[in-house]
Amino acid sequence: MVDALGVAVIGFGWMGRVHTQAYARLPHHYPRLPLRPRLITVAEEVPGRAEEAAERFGFASATRDWREVAADPRVRAVSVTAPNFLHREIGVAMAEAGKHLWIEKPVGLTAGDARAVADAVATAGVQGAVGFNYRNAPAVESARELIASGEIGTVTHVRIRLFSDYAAHPDGALTWRYERERGGSGVLGDLASHGADLARFLLGNIAALTADTAIFVPERARPSGATAGHALASGGEPGPVENEDYVSCLLRFASGARGVLEACRVSVGEQNNYGFEVHGTRGAVSWDFRRMNELRVSRGTTYQDQPVSTVYVGPGAGEFAAFQPGAANAMGYDDLKVIEAYRFVRSIAEGTPYGTTLADAVHSATVLDAMAESAESGRWVSL
């Protein structure tokens, strides 16, 4: 028997749509899941946007006030895809109202914000999930298993990159993303948060780091109205960009491995160039998000001149079988959010965490705070 799970989405930009579509796709990919999401309400403060979303996607109701979601007895689970500065207030309120919480990273502006939401979830006894979607790629999960098995020997070093051009245009609108008060950090929270999560997911805890940051587009035009995504706004009143466009970071892992994490939101010529290369004493494994279903693997005993093979992941890897019947059939970004939704709903059904949790958000946010501290002080920071 399948029970209905009343869900709400707070914040309906691009990510709100992705969450909504992920809920809708769950019965197709996971027909045995004992809970089936039912779209109850969508909350968005931009006039008309919630009503439009309700009509397009089939929510039973729409509101401009997210507080109505907390008070709605029909809603048992909530997706929070609102701007960063609202994460703590909304996340804590939803947990205190007894709602299960699927919240986008970085879960607030600081590690303190993430910890407050995590504590509220734990106190309320509800389930919590976080939007670290890249770890859900079947190839990434296969890479983690390969590393843990010792097939590439003892890990010596890793390089993690997250390069994008979404903020490269000088006419990009000066939205909340570029303000300290509402966006918090810049590329740290937006992209490096994923890098910090992948680093820990693959190699374990980070023991210390040193970082450097920079702003390369120091001024942008203020938008004249509501924006979504990464809109352009030429001709508006100029204002300063307050948070970083770029970060580079040296990592020391508790295992003794070393790492480099680099992220940039203004990389002209780079469209979602995300990935990692992990090297060990007997081999290596690498992954590129743009070739999401492939791994490059080197393993053996020849060491010097050892060949590298391309491995196409298939039904035996992660959740691949829920989407495709055989290796080399492509999965995409939205599929990763379906996996995330599945693990969130499964956690609710079984009453135990499954997939990413608020604890993962706290770990990532702690790393980001350390990066910011190091960039300001010019020193190594221990975690």
Salt bridges, closest charged atoms under 4 A:
ASP65 OD1 - ARG67 NH1 3.37
ASP72 OD2 - ARG74 NH2 2.81
GLU89 OE2 - ARG67 NH2 3.32
GLU104 OE2 - HIS19 NE2 2.74
GLU104 OE2 - LYS337 NZ 2.81
ASP113 OD1 - ARG88 NH1 2.93
GLU141 OE2 - ARG343 NH2 3.09
GLU151 OE1 - ARG299 NH1 2.75
GLU179 OE1 - ARG182 NE 2.86
ASP190 OD1 - LYS105 NZ 3.24
ASP197 OD1 - ARG135 NH2 2.76
GLU244 OE1 - ARG180 NH2 3.74
ASP245 OD1 - ARG265 NE 2.70
GLU277 OE1 - ARG159 NE 2.66
GLU277 OE2 - ARG161 NH1 2.59
ASP288 OD2 - ARG161 NH2 3.40
ASP288 OD2 - ARG290 NH2 2.95
GLU294 OE1 - ARG291 NE 3.04
GLU319 OE2 - ARG343 NH2 3.74
ASP335 OD1 - ARG25 NH2 2.54
GLU340 OE2 - LYS337 NZ 2.78
GLU350 OE2 - ARG346 NE 2.82
ASP360 OD1 - ARG135 NH2 3.60
ASP360 OD1 - ARG200 NH1 2.87
